[in-house]
Amino acid sequence: MTNDVLIIGGGIIGLACAVELKLRGANVTVVCRDFTVAASHAAAGMLAPDAENIADAAMLELCRRSLSLYPDWISKLEELTSLNTGYWPCGILAPVYQEAGEKKEFIPNHQSPAYWLDKAAIHEYQPGLGADVVGGWWYPENGQVDNQALVKVLRTAAESLGVVFKDGVTVEAIAQQQGQVIGIQTNIGFLKADHYLLAAGAWTNQLLPLPVSPRKGQMLRLRVPEFVQELPLTRVLFGENIYIVPRRNRSIVLGATSENVGFTPDNTPAGIQSLLQAATRLFPQLADYPIQEMWWGFRPATSDELPILGESHCKNLTLATGHYRNGILLAPVTANLIADVILSKTTDPLLTHFHYSRFQNTPVPTQSSTTTSMLTHPANFTNGHSKNLSLQPAEFNLQDSGLVIAGKTFQSRLMTGTGKYRSIEEMQKSVAASGCQIVTVAVRRVQTNAPGHEGLAEALDWGKIWMLPNTAGCQTAEEAIRVARLGREMAKLLGQEDNNFVKLEVIPDAKYLLPDPIGTLQAAEQLVKEGFAVLPYINADPMLAKRLEELGCATVMPLAAPIGSGQGLKTTANIQIIIENAKVPVVVDAGIGAPSEAAQAMELGADALLINSAIALAENAPAMAYAMGLATVAGRIAYLAGRMPIKNYASASSPLTGTITG
């Protein structure tokens, strides 16, 4: 039996697993960098598998199983500590603004009861709702727990049971040999155990190449004024883009934004305003309640928004991460299943749906804020007997942040477009296969429903893809400025309220489609003044690039060759000069026709690529998109690795000493 277990991560998942493992007889140590920044501190504590309308069947089963464990789990913890967790099976009410018939289509078929309330019923059931609420769903088996109280109870329970905590410890690497973890390298030295559990939440990708990234959520707490004698809410309201969670201590939690901004901290006026607007629309009297506090946290989101649970590529390393929005809800079931894996060597069949190997065909890796990750491929997850070499990011020692444009961080360095595809379906598959996070859209063609652009606004998930409106088709600076303003409004209509990006194109040349440097400079100056993050498409002119940077442009985007020509890198010397001088990201745009050329551009030191025609016009567009994604990553890693010097003479690769002579 495994005796010593070391848990990396002191959030709710790490704590829940620590308590369960300790109760089953293991010696447990928890290593935690900063207990206060765990996502569990920043949550609202909803227990809402039904109100969330979880579509994935395995995920729904996991959540409902965990919900059924909650009463006994809470009783056990409160008995161990004599502390209150704030567990409250109060039910959840989900008001809607659209007609009931439309809403019913979204209710999954499962065993939990859900009751539709029409307009009269819901307003009687919950007085004070906004006038435009037309009905809603009542989920009596859902509820809440005070997540901050629960985390404290778990920590207290773990300490009382004898779990050892090492706080303020940063794990720098997981050392591996022959398919085994031999220890973890930390800022206080090398730590060893029989078995290791990775429960590092949003920071997972800094230790293993798993597609877990931070998703920032802003929240705030209101206080029920003293003149309001009775609690105005006694159940959770799960609305559209807002949830309102009343506590019995007369506080009301509002949440939460969902922002793909890396580890960018702090509350923002835009984030808090969006929550207050949605909350007061749903329950208007909240507008007069005082704000008690505001905070933010980082949810650990995987690329498919499902957790990673169970065995890993090392037989003494288990994974429990990527719980995204459901860490509080899934804590008890995760603890039980993980303890079975570690101590009993038994794996529940349900865990097969959450195994890390489902990402082995992911086209492009996620890059963490401190290391460059390799592809999640069998070569990176060998069991020690494979012929493939298993290397972890820390072993490469390649320091690389994400792609930062105008303060926004992206993990993919490949941007794609939406034009020239044979069908919308082909475009959708290609965008997904590329792994890109930024997609450029021609504002004029969407506005006019030009051929190939019908329904484009609905074709992509703009909650996951950052829109880059472009001014394609504009021949003058004045035209480009007008279209840029339309693009910003278009992004807002699609839910990207804070999107001020624009790809600036001023192209009067109908034959060669070369950008006008004077018009581009004039338009950029005005758009920067209006608060746009301007990404100008330009000839590979180092002086023009410098002028645009001085104006305040967010990037410069020199062409490699005439747009759509597929000629490859024809302006290499000038692009190298631009890269050498630029203090903003350099995005090579136009002319790349093959993955080898994409890799070459990244090897020069370009920060990113924008590729459209080479993908859309390929015989198999999704396959080419996948290849371009791989090439972009390969080129970036090669640039960071540093190529060998070019010589004018041969140099033997085999040593000349010790050779057999005579």
C-alpha positions in Angstrom: 0.0 0.0 0.0 1.2 3.5 -0.8 2.1 5.2 2.5 3.4 8.7 1.8 1.4 10.9 -0.6 2.5 14.4 -1.6 -0.2 16.7 -2.9 0.8 19.6 -5.1 -1.9 22.3 -4.5 -3.8 23.5 -1.5 -7.1 24.5 -3.0 -10.4 22.7 -2.3 -9.5 19.7 -4.5 -6.1 19.2 -2.8 -7.6 19.6 0.6 -10.5 17.3 0.0 -8.2 14.6 -1.3 -5.8 15.2 1.7 -8.6 14.6 4.2 -9.9 11.5 2.4 -6.4 10.0 2.0 -5.6 10.6 5.6 -8.8 9.1 6.8 -7.9 6.0 4.8 -4.5 5.7 6.6 -2.0 7.5 4.3 0.6 9.9 5.5 -0.1 13.1 3.5 1.9 16.2 2.8 0.3 19.2 1.0 2.6 21.7 -0.8 1.0 25.0 -1.4 2.5 28.2 -2.9 -0.2 30.6 -1.7 -3.3 29.2 0.1 -5.2 32.5 -0.5 -5.2 32.5 -4.3 -6.8 29.1 -4.8 -9.9 29.4 -7.1 -12.0 27.9 -4.3 -11.6 31.1 -2.2 -13.1 33.2 -5.1 -16.1 31.0 -6.0 -19.7 31.4 -5.0 -20.3 27.9 -3.7 -23.2 26.9 -6.0 -24.0 23.2 -6.1 -25.8 23.4 -9.5 -25.4 20.4 -11.8 -29.0 20.9 -13.1 -29.1 24.7 -13.2 -25.9 24.7 -15.2 -27.6 22.5 -17.9 -24.4 20.4 -18.3 -24.6 18.8 -21.7 -21.8 16.1 -21.4 -23.4 12.9 -20.0 -20.3 11.7 -18.1 -19.8 15.2 -16.6 -23.4 15.4 -15.5 -23.2 11.9 -13.9 -20.0 12.9 -12.1 -21.6 16.2 -10.8 -24.8 14.5 -9.6 -22.9 11.7 -7.9 -20.9 14.4 -6.0 -24.0 16.3 -5.1 -25.5 13.1 -3.6 -22.4 12.8 -1.4 -22.6 16.3 -0.1 -24.9 15.9 3.0 -22.8 13.1 4.5 -19.5 14.7 3.5 -20.5 18.0 5.2 -21.7 16.2 8.3 -18.4 14.4 8.6 -16.4 17.6 8.2 -18.5 19.5 10.6 -18.3 16.7 13.2 -14.4 16.6 12.8 -14.1 20.4 13.3 -17.2 21.6 15.1 -17.3 24.4 12.4 -20.1 25.4 10.1 -19.6 25.1 6.3 -22.7 27.1 5.4 -24.2 24.1 3.5 -27.7 25.1 2.4 -29.8 22.8 0.1 -32.0 25.8 -0.7 -32.7 25.0 -4.3 -31.9 27.1 -7.3 -34.3 29.2 -9.4 -33.3 30.0 -13.0 -35.4 32.9 -14.3 -35.4 33.5 -18.1 -36.3 36.5 -20.3 -37.3 34.4 -23.3 -40.5 32.4 -23.8 -40.9 29.2 -21.9 -41.0 27.0 -25.0 -37.7 28.2 -26.1 -36.1 27.5 -22.7 -37.5 24.0 -22.4 -35.4 22.9 -25.4 -32.3 23.3 -23.3 -33.3 21.1 -20.4 -31.4 17.8 -20.5 -33.1 14.5 -19.9 -32.0 13.3 -16.5 -33.5 12.1 -13.3 -33.3 15.3 -11.3 -36.7 17.1 -11.0 -37.0 20.4 -12.7 -40.2 22.4 -12.7 -41.2 25.1 -15.2 -42.8 28.2 -13.6 -44.7 30.6 -15.8 -44.6 34.3 -15.4 -47.3 34.6 -12.8 -45.9 31.6 -10.8 -42.3 32.7 -10.7 -43.1 36.2 -9.6 -45.3 34.9 -6.9 -42.7 32.3 -5.9 -39.9 34.9 -5.8 -41.2 38.5 -5.3 -38.9 41.3 -6.5 -37.8 39.8 -9.8 -37.4 42.1 -12.8 -40.5 42.9 -14.8 -39.1 41.3 -18.0 -38.7 37.9 -16.4 -41.2 35.7 -18.3 -40.7 32.4 -16.4 -38.1 30.1 -15.1 -37.0 26.7 -13.9 -37.0 25.5 -10.3 -34.3 23.0 -9.3 -35.2 21.8 -5.8 -32.2 19.4 -5.4 -29.6 22.0 -6.1 -28.2 24.3 -3.5 -25.1 26.0 -2.1 -22.3 26.0 0.4 -20.2 28.9 1.7 -17.1 28.0 -0.2 -14.8 30.2 1.9 -16.1 28.6 5.1 -15.8 25.1 3.5 -12.1 25.7 2.6 -11.4 26.7 6.1 -13.2 23.7 7.5 -11.3 21.4 5.2 -7.9 22.9 6.2 -8.8 22.7 9.9 -10.0 19.0 9.4 -6.8 18.2 7.6 -4.6 19.7 10.3 -6.5 18.0 13.1 -6.0 14.7 11.3 -2.2 15.2 11.0 -1.8 16.3 7.4 1.5 18.1 7.0 1.3 21.5 5.3 4.2 23.2 3.6 3.0 26.7 2.8 4.8 29.3 0.7 6.5 26.6 -1.3 6.8 27.0 -5.1 7.1 23.8 -7.1 9.5 24.4 -9.9 9.6 21.0 -11.6 8.4 17.4 -11.4 11.5 15.2 -11.7 10.9 12.0 -13.7 12.9 8.9 -14.6 11.8 5.8 -16.4 8.1 6.5 -16.1 8.3 7.4 -12.4 8.3 10.7 -10.5 11.4 10.7 -8.3 10.6 13.9 -6.5 9.6 17.5 -6.9 12.1 20.4 -7.2 10.9 23.4 -5.0 12.3 26.7 -3.7 13.0 24.9 -0.4 14.7 21.9 -1.9 13.9 18.5 -3.3 10.9 16.7 -1.8 10.1 13.0 -2.2 7.2 10.7 -1.5 5.8 7.3 -2.6 3.0 8.9 -4.6 2.3 12.3 -6.0 -1.1 14.0 -6.7 -1.1 17.1 -9.0 -4.0 19.3 -7.9 -2.5 22.7 -8.9 -5.6 24.1 -10.6 -5.0 27.0 -13.0 -1.2 26.6 -12.6 -1.1 23.0 -13.7 0.3 23.8 -17.1 3.4 25.3 -15.6 4.4 21.8 -14.4 3.0 19.4 -17.1 2.0 20.0 -20.7 -1.7 19.7 -20.0 -4.3 22.0 -21.6 -5.3 23.8 -18.4 -5.3 27.6 -18.4 -6.6 30.3 -16.1 -10.1 31.7 -16.7 -10.4 34.9 -14.6 -13.7 35.5 -12.8 -14.6 38.8 -11.0 -17.2 38.8 -8.2 -18.6 41.1 -5.6 -20.6 40.9 -2.4 -23.5 43.1 -1.4 -24.9 43.5 2.1 -28.6 43.5 2.9 -29.3 46.8 4.6 -30.4 46.8 8.2 -33.8 48.4 7.3 -34.7 45.2 5.3 -35.8 43.0 8.2 -36.3 39.7 6.4 -33.9 38.2 3.8 -35.2 39.2 0.3 -33.7 36.0 -1.2 -33.7 32.6 0.3 -32.6 30.6 -2.8 -30.0 31.0 -5.5 -31.0 32.9 -8.6 -29.2 31.5 -11.7 -29.8 34.1 -14.4 -28.5 34.8 -17.8 -24.8 35.8 -17.4 -25.3 36.3 -13.7 -25.9 34.3 -10.6 -27.1 35.8 -7.3 -26.2 33.7 -4.2 -27.8 34.8 -0.9 -26.1 33.8 2.4 -27.8 33.5 5.7 -25.4 36.0 7.2 -27.2 38.7 5.1 -24.6 39.0 2.4 -25.4 38.4 -1.3 -22.7 37.2 -3.7 -22.8 38.2 -7.4 -20.8 36.4 -10.0 -19.0 36.0 -12.2 -17.2 37.2 -15.3 -15.4 34.7 -17.5 -12.2 36.3 -19.0 -9.5 34.6 -20.9 -6.8 37.1 -19.8 -4.1 34.8 -18.4 -3.1 35.6 -14.8 -4.0 39.3 -15.1 -5.1 40.3 -11.6 -7.5 42.9 -10.1 -11.1 43.9 -10.5 -12.0 46.2 -13.4 -14.8 48.7 -13.8 -16.0 46.9 -16.9 -16.2 43.6 -15.1 -18.0 44.9 -12.0 -20.3 47.0 -14.1 -21.4 44.0 -16.2 -22.2 42.1 -13.0 -24.2 44.9 -11.4 -26.2 45.6 -14.6 -27.1 41.9 -15.0 -27.9 41.5 -11.3 -30.1 44.6 -11.0 -32.0 43.6 -14.2 -32.8 40.3 -12.6 -33.5 41.6 -9.1 -33.8 45.4 -9.3 -33.8 46.2 -5.5 -30.1 45.1 -5.4 -29.3 48.5 -6.9 -29.8 50.1 -3.5 -27.7 47.6 -1.5 -24.2 48.6 -0.3 -21.2 46.9 -1.9 -19.3 45.0 0.8 -16.3 43.7 -1.1 -15.0 42.8 -4.6 -12.5 40.1 -5.6 -11.3 37.9 -8.4 -9.9 34.4 -9.0 -8.6 32.1 -11.7 -10.7 29.0 -12.6 -8.7 26.1 -14.0 -10.2 25.6 -17.5 -9.3 22.8 -19.9 -9.8 23.1 -23.6 -13.0 21.0 -23.4 -14.1 22.4 -20.0 -14.0 19.0 -18.4 -11.7 18.0 -15.5 -8.6 15.8 -15.8 -8.8 13.0 -13.3 -7.0 9.7 -12.6 -3.8 8.1 -13.8 -1.0 10.0 -15.6 1.9 9.0 -17.8 3.9 8.2 -14.5 2.5 5.3 -12.5 3.1 7.1 -9.2 1.6 10.4 -10.3 -2.2 11.0 -10.2 -4.0 14.0 -11.7 -6.9 15.9 -10.2 -7.2 19.3 -12.0 -9.1 21.3 -14.5 -12.4 21.5 -12.6 -13.2 24.9 -14.1 -16.6 26.1 -12.8 -17.4 23.0 -10.7 -14.5 22.6 -8.2 -16.6 23.2 -5.1 -19.4 20.8 -6.4 -16.9 18.1 -7.4 -14.7 18.1 -4.3 -16.3 15.1 -2.5 -16.5 12.8 -5.5 -13.0 13.7 -6.6 -11.6 12.9 -3.2 -13.3 9.5 -3.2 -12.3 8.5 -6.7 -8.7 9.7 -6.4 -8.2 8.0 -3.0 -9.4 4.7 -4.7 -6.9 5.2 -7.5 -3.9 5.9 -5.2 -4.6 3.6 -2.3 -6.7 0.8 -3.7 -5.4 0.8 -7.2 -9.0 0.7 -8.5 -10.3 3.0 -11.2 -14.0 3.8 -11.5 -15.2 3.3 -15.1 -16.5 6.9 -15.1 -12.9 8.2 -14.9 -12.2 7.0 -18.4 -14.1 10.0 -19.7 -11.7 12.4 -17.8 -8.4 10.7 -18.6 -5.6 13.0 -19.8 -5.1 11.0 -22.9 -8.1 12.5 -24.5 -5.9 15.5 -25.4 -3.2 13.5 -27.2 -4.6 14.5 -30.5 -4.9 18.2 -29.6 -3.4 20.2 -32.5 -1.5 22.9 -30.7 -0.2 22.9 -27.1 -1.0 25.5 -24.5 1.9 27.6 -23.5 2.2 28.5 -19.9 3.4 31.9 -18.7 6.8 30.6 -17.8 7.6 27.7 -20.0 7.0 26.5 -23.6 5.0 23.2 -23.5 5.5 20.5 -26.1 2.6 18.8 -27.8 0.5 16.5 -25.7 1.7 13.4 -27.6 2.8 9.9 -26.7 6.4 11.1 -26.9 5.7 13.3 -23.9 3.8 10.8 -21.9 5.9 7.6 -22.2 5.8 4.9 -19.6 9.6 4.5 -19.6 9.6 1.5 -21.9 8.7 3.4 -25.1 11.4 4.3 -27.7 10.1 7.8 -27.5 12.1 10.3 -25.4 10.0 11.9 -22.6 10.9 15.4 -21.9 9.1 17.9 -19.7 9.1 21.7 -20.3 11.4 22.4 -17.4 14.1 20.2 -19.0 14.2 22.5 -22.0 14.7 25.6 -19.8 12.9 27.7 -22.5 11.5 30.8 -21.0 8.5 32.1 -23.0 5.4 34.1 -22.0 2.3 34.0 -24.1 1.6 36.3 -27.0 0.6 39.7 -25.4 -1.2 42.2 -27.5 -2.5 45.4 -26.0 -2.4 43.8 -22.5 -4.3 40.7 -23.5 -2.5 37.3 -23.4 -3.0 34.5 -26.0 -1.5 31.1 -25.8 -1.6 30.4 -29.6 0.7 32.3 -31.9 -1.2 31.5 -35.0 -4.1 33.7 -36.2 -6.4 32.6 -39.0 -9.1 34.2 -41.2 -12.5 33.2 -42.4 -12.4 34.0 -46.1 -12.0 31.8 -49.2 -13.3 28.6 -47.7 -15.5 26.3 -49.7 -18.1 26.2 -46.9 -18.8 27.5 -43.4 -18.4 23.9 -42.1 -14.9 23.7 -43.6 -14.0 27.0 -42.0 -15.2 25.9 -38.6 -13.2 22.6 -38.8 -10.1 24.5 -39.9 -10.3 27.1 -37.1 -10.6 24.3 -34.6 -7.8 22.3 -36.1 -5.4 25.2 -36.2 -5.7 25.7 -32.4 -5.8 29.5 -33.0 -7.4 31.9 -30.5 -7.6 34.9 -32.8 -9.7 34.9 -36.0 -9.8 38.0 -38.2 -13.2 38.9 -39.8 -13.8 41.3 -42.7 -16.3 43.8 -41.3 -17.7 44.8 -44.7 -18.3 41.3 -45.9 -20.1 40.3 -42.7 -22.2 43.5 -42.7 -23.2 42.9 -46.3 -23.5 39.1 -46.1 -21.1 38.8 -48.9 -20.9 35.2 -50.5 -19.1 32.9 -48.0 -19.8 35.2 -45.1 -23.5 34.5 -44.5 -24.1 33.4 -40.9 -20.4 33.9 -40.1 -21.3 35.8 -36.9 -23.0 32.7 -35.6 -20.6 30.1 -37.0 -17.8 30.5 -34.3 -17.9 30.5 -30.6 -16.9 34.0 -29.8 -16.8 33.1 -26.1 -13.6 31.2 -26.9 -12.3 32.9 -30.1 -11.1 36.5 -30.0 -12.5 38.4 -32.9 -10.0 40.6 -34.9 -12.3 42.8 -37.1 -10.4 44.0 -40.2 -10.9 46.8 -42.6 -10.5 44.7 -45.8 -11.8 46.5 -48.9 -11.1 50.0 -47.7 -9.1 52.1 -50.1 -8.7 55.3 -48.0 -7.9 56.2 -44.4 -11.4 57.7 -44.0 -13.1 54.5 -45.1 -10.9 52.4 -42.9 -11.7 54.5 -39.8 -15.4 54.2 -40.4 -15.2 50.5 -40.9 -13.1 50.1 -37.8 -15.8 51.7 -35.7 -18.3 49.4 -37.2 -16.1 46.4 -36.3 -15.9 47.5 -32.7 -19.7 47.6 -32.5 -19.9 44.2 -34.2 -17.6 42.7 -31.6 -19.8 44.1 -28.8 -22.9 42.7 -30.4 -21.3 39.3 -30.3 -20.5 39.5 -26.6 -16.9 40.9 -26.6 -17.7 44.2 -24.8 -14.0 45.0 -24.2 -12.8 44.2 -27.7 -11.1 47.3 -29.2 -8.9 45.4 -31.6 -8.8 46.2 -35.3 -6.6 44.9 -38.1 -6.0 48.0 -40.2 -5.9 47.5 -44.0 -5.8 50.4 -46.4 -5.4 49.0 -49.9 -6.1 51.1 -53.0 -4.0 48.8 -55.3 -6.4 46.4 -57.0 -3.8 44.3 -58.8 -1.1 43.6 -56.2 -3.1 44.4 -53.1 -0.2 46.3 -51.6 -1.1 48.4 -48.6 -0.9 52.2 -48.8 1.7 53.4 -46.3 0.5 57.0 -46.1 -3.2 56.1 -45.7 -2.3 53.4 -43.1 -0.3 55.9 -41.1 -3.1 58.5 -41.2 -5.8 56.0 -40.2 -3.6 54.4 -37.4 -3.0 57.8 -35.8 -6.7 58.6 -35.6 -7.8 55.1 -34.4 -5.1 55.1 -31.7 -6.5 58.4 -30.5 -10.0 56.8 -30.3 -8.7 54.0 -28.1 -8.4 51.2 -30.6 -5.7 48.5 -30.4 -4.4 48.9 -33.9 -2.8 46.0 -35.8 -1.6 47.6 -39.1 -1.0 45.5 -42.2 2.0 47.0 -43.9 4.7 46.4 -46.5 7.9 45.1 -44.8 9.2 48.6 -44.3 11.3 49.0 -41.2 10.9 52.8 -41.1 7.1 52.6 -41.4 7.0 49.9 -38.8 8.9 52.2 -36.4 6.6 55.1 -37.1 3.5 53.0 -36.4 4.9 51.7 -33.2 5.7 55.3 -32.1 2.1 56.3 -32.8 1.0 53.6 -30.3 0.0 50.7 -32.5 -0.4 47.4 -30.7 1.6 45.4 -33.3 3.1 45.7 -36.7 2.1 43.2 -39.4 4.5 43.1 -42.3 3.7 41.1 -45.4 6.0 38.2 -46.4 4.8 38.4 -50.0 1.7 39.8 -51.8 -1.5 38.7 -50.1 -2.9 35.4 -51.3 0.1 34.7 -53.5 1.6 31.8 -51.5 5.0 32.9 -52.6 6.5 32.5 -49.1 9.1 34.7 -47.4 10.1 37.2 -50.1 10.9 40.1 -47.6 13.1 38.2 -45.1 15.8 40.8 -44.7 13.4 43.6 -44.0 11.3 41.5 -41.6 14.5 40.6 -39.7 15.2 44.4 -39.3 11.6 45.0 -38.1 11.9 42.2 -35.5 15.2 43.5 -34.3 13.9 47.1 -33.8 10.3 46.4 -32.6 9.2 46.7 -29.0 5.7 45.5 -30.0 4.7 42.1 -31.3 5.6 41.5 -35.0 3.0 39.4 -36.8 4.0 38.1 -40.3 0.9 38.5 -42.4 0.3 37.5 -46.1 2.2 35.4 -48.5 2.9 32.2 -46.5 1.9 29.2 -48.5 3.4 26.1 -46.7 4.1 25.0 -43.1 7.8 25.1 -43.8 7.5 28.8 -44.5 5.4 29.3 -41.4 8.1 27.7 -39.3 10.8 29.7 -41.1 9.0 33.0 -40.2 8.8 32.0 -36.6 12.4 31.0 -36.6 13.3 34.5 -37.6 11.8 35.7 -34.3 8.3 36.7 -35.4 5.9 36.8 -32.5 3.0 35.4 -34.4 1.6 34.6 -37.9 -1.7 35.4 -39.7 -2.5 32.7 -42.3 -5.7 32.5 -44.3 -5.3 31.6 -48.0 -2.8 28.9 -47.5 -5.3 27.1 -45.3 -8.5 27.9 -47.0 -7.3 27.1 -50.5 -5.6 23.8 -49.6 -7.1 20.6 -50.9 -7.7 19.5 -47.3 -8.1 22.8 -45.4 -8.5 21.4 -41.8 -5.4 19.2 -42.3 -3.4 22.2 -43.5 -4.7 24.2 -40.6 -3.4 21.5 -38.2 0.0 21.5 -40.0 0.3 25.3 -39.8 -0.4 25.1 -36.1 2.3 22.5 -35.6 4.7 24.6 -37.8 4.1 27.7 -35.7 4.9 26.0 -32.5 8.0 24.3 -34.0 9.3 27.5 -35.3 8.8 29.3 -32.0 10.6 26.6 -30.1 13.4 26.5 -32.6 13.8 30.3 -32.3 13.9 30.1 -28.5 16.4 27.1 -28.7 18.8 29.1 -30.8 20.0 27.6 -34.1 23.6 26.6 -34.8 25.8 29.2 -36.5 26.1 29.0 -40.3 29.6 28.2 -41.5 31.3 28.4 -44.9 33.1 25.1 -44.3 32.3 21.5 -43.2 32.5 20.4 -39.5 32.4 16.7 -38.7 29.6 15.7 -36.3 31.4 12.6 -35.1 34.5 13.0 -32.9 37.9 12.5 -34.5 39.6 11.3 -31.3 39.6 7.6 -30.5 39.1 6.4 -34.1 40.6 3.2 -35.3 43.6 3.8 -37.6 45.9 1.7 -39.7 
